[in-house]
Amino acid sequence: MNFSHEIAKLIGSPPGYLGHRETKPALTQAALDQYHTDDVKISIVLFDEIEKASDTLWNLLLGILDKATITLGDNSKVDFSKTMIFMTSNVGAREMSTLMKPKLGFTGSVQTHVDTLDGNIPLSDDMSRAGIEAACRRFTPEFINPLDKMVVFKPLGNGELDRILEMELNAVRRRIFNLDSGRRFAFAVTAPGKQFLLDEGTDIQYGARHLKRAIERFVVQPLSRLIATGQILNGDLIQIDHQPQSLSMTFSREEEGLPVKDMARFADSRAVAHAAFAAAS
């Protein structure tokens, strides 16, 4: 039987293969049971982007879903009867984005600009059906039939994208307060600046996948250059803005020599205060 290197990481190499004893399988019984408690004895296994997996992994999953057990490379058995298996996939994203923004013709029943209380885009029956039908075309009936449920996630709305953007900006703030140089400063992004980052880092088909890359390009790299050239000093408050006619962000010093608590207040970020407290302690 031909085991790929990735499959060997999951179940180990069979005896006789080079490196058999060095390859420790990930799906062992001990790994599944390590988070069990006296009250909850359920394990969770996640396979991300399952559509990119090889046929060997699909066959392995068929055995798990059918008999709730697998045989490792050393012939030991692993019991999956108390395990919840989640598999994510991007299959159907193109069809759903086509429904939201059709290239030709009329829009149909899908509503793309509905303002709800939480800023979400409603998931119509057509979009849900398109996602499930795309999965049925991609995967075999033998693979889909054992699944208990297929869930189609709605596209990210404005509210979710704003929260994701703020989380990523807070991650940058924590990096600043953990600098080895000891030079700590705060930055605040204006509403036009945030909208520019969202326009550059998000779209309907890929969601917020490129948002971190956009922040790295338009926020982190310019800040790094300003630090390297001595234009940002300890205690500075930097305002990051975007002008409609510009293809990049503008940086200006609003305050300087601020103590930590004022930096957190002006930047309007609890992450700054948390990072500063951790650095001080």
N, C-alpha and C positions, 0 to 999 in steps of 0.2 A: 504494500500500500504506500502511495507517494504522499508524504506529509510535507506541506510547505513550512517555511520557517515560522510564519505567523501562527499557524495552527499548532506547531510544536510549542509555542509559548503558552497556549491555552491548556493543552492536555499532555505536554511532554513528548519527547521522542521515544519510540519503542526501543527495546533492547537490541543492541547490535549497531545502532546508528552512532556516528561520531558525536561525542559530547552528550551522550544519553544521561549520564549521571550529573552533568553540569546544568542541564536544562530543567529548571524547576517549573512545573505546570502552575498556571494561575487558577484554574478551576478545580481546586482540590476541595475535599470535604471540610478540611480545617478552615480554608478561606471562606467558604460559604457560611460556616457556623460561628465565625469569630465574633460577630456582632449580635448573636442571640442573647436574649435576656431570659429571666425566669418567666416573664409575662409574655414576651413576644419572641417567637422562634420562627421568624420569616427572614429569608435572605432576598436581596434585590441584585439582579445582574442586568447591566445596561450594555447594549450593543448599539453604538452610534453609527449613523449613516450605513445602514445594513445593505443598501443597494450596491455599495462598492465592494462587498465581500466576495470572496471566491466561492466557486461551487463546493469546494471542500468544507468550508464553514457552513454553508447552507445545509449540506448533508449532515453535518454534526448537529446543527440546530434541529433538524428533522427528528433525529434520534432523541434529543432532549425533550422536545415537545410531544413526541409520541409515547415514550416509555418513562420519561422523567428520570432518566439515568444516562450516564456516559461511562465509557471505559477509558481510563488513562493509559498512557504509554507503558506503564509498569503493570498493567492488567488490574489495577485497583478500580473499584466502582465508586462513583459519586452520585449521591441521591439528590435529585432536584425537586422532590415532591413538596418541599416547603420553601420553594423559591419562586419569586415573581420575576419574570423576564420581560424587560422592556426593550423594544427595538425602534430606533428613530430612523427616518428617511426623508430625503428631500424630493422624493418622487411625487409628481403632481404639482410642484411649485410653478412650473412653467405654464401648465394649463390654468391654474388659478390666477396667475398674473395676467394671462390673456383675457380671462373673463372680466377682470377688474379694469383693464385698459385695452379694449378691443382695437385692433388696427383698422378694421373696416366694419361698416354697418352700424347698427344701433346697439345700445348698451344692454338691452334686455332687462332682466329682473334684478341684476346685481347692483347694489347701492355702494358707491365708492366714497361719497362725501357726506355721510350722515353724521351729524353731531349728536353723540350720546353723552350721558352724564359722566362716563369715565373716559371719553375720547376714543373708544374702541371702534374698529370697523366691524360691522356685523357680518357673521358668516352665513351666507345664504345656502339654501339647499343645493343650488347648482354648483357652488364652489366645493361643498362637501362631497357631492357626487363625483365631481371631476377628480378630486384627490383620490378617492377610493377606486375609481375606475382606472386611473393611472397606475396605482399599486397592483391591481389585478392583472394588468397587462405586463407589468415588470416581473412579478413573482409568479411562480407556478401554483396551481391549485393545491398541490400537496403541501406547499409551504404556508399558504394562507388559511387553509381549512382548520388547522389546530389552534389558530389564534382565537383568543376569547373575545377581543374587541379591537377594532381599528378606529383611532381617534384622529380627526383632521383638525389641526390647529389653525385658527384664524390668523390673518396677517397682523403684524404689530401695528397698533394705532399710535396716534400722536402722544398719548399719555405714557404708553410703555416706552416709546423711543426717547422721550424726555428723561424718564427715570434711568434708562440705560446710559444715556449721555452723561447724566450727573454722576452715576456710579463710576464711569470711566474717568471723568475729570477728577473725582475724589481720589482715585487710584494714583493719578499723576501728582496730586497734592501730597499724598503720603510718601511718594518717592522723593519729593523735594525736601520734606522734613526728615528724611533718612539719609540725606547726602552726607558723605564722609567729610566734606569740606566744612561743614557746620554753617554754611550760608543758607539761611532759611528765609523764605519770602512767601507771599501769598499772591494769588492771581484770581481775578474774577472775569468771567466771560459774559459779555452783554447778550441781550436777546438776539440781535442780528448775528452776532458771532456764533451762538449756539445753533441758529437756523442754518448758517452756512456749513457748519460741521455736519449737521443732519443731512443736508442736501448732498454733501460730498461723500458721506459714509453710509448712507442707507438707500435702499430701493425696495420695490415690491417683491422681486424674485428672491433676493438674497437677504432681506431684512437688515439687521444691524451688523452683519459679518464684517464689513469694511470700516465700521466706525472707529475701531481702535487704530487702524492704519491712518485714517484721516486725522485723528487727534495727534498721532505721532508725527505726521507730516506738517500740520499747520499750527500745532501748539508746542509739542515737546522739542522738536528740532530747532525752531526759532528761539525758544527759551534757552536751550543749551548754548546756542551761539551768543546770546546776550550775556549769559553767565561767563562764558569763556573769554569774552572781550571786556569783562568788568563793567558792563552797563547795568547789571542788576546787583544790588548790594543787600546785605543782611537787613531784614526788617522792611523791605520794599513791598508795596502793594502795586501789582501790575494789572492794568485793565486791558483786556483783549477784546477787540472790536472788529467788525467787518463793514466795509463800505460797499454799497451795491456795485460800483464801477470797478472794484478791485477783485483780483483772483486769489488773494491771500488775506491774512489777518494783520491787523495793526496793533502794536504794543506801545503802551504809554505808562509812565510812572505816575500813579495817583498820589501815593503817600510814601514816605521813607522813614526809616528808623522806628517802625512800629513795634511794640511788644507783642508777644504771641497772642494774647487774648484779643487785642485789637485786630490783628491780622485775621483771626478766625471770624471776628464780627464783620469786618469789611468784605471779606471774601464770601460770606454767607455760606459757610461750609462747616459742618460738624466734624468732617474728616480732618480738617486742619487742626482743630483743637485736640482731637483724639491723638493725632500723630505727634503733636507738640508735647502733650502730656506723656506719651510713651517715651519720647526722646529725653524729656527732662528726668523721668524716673529711671 
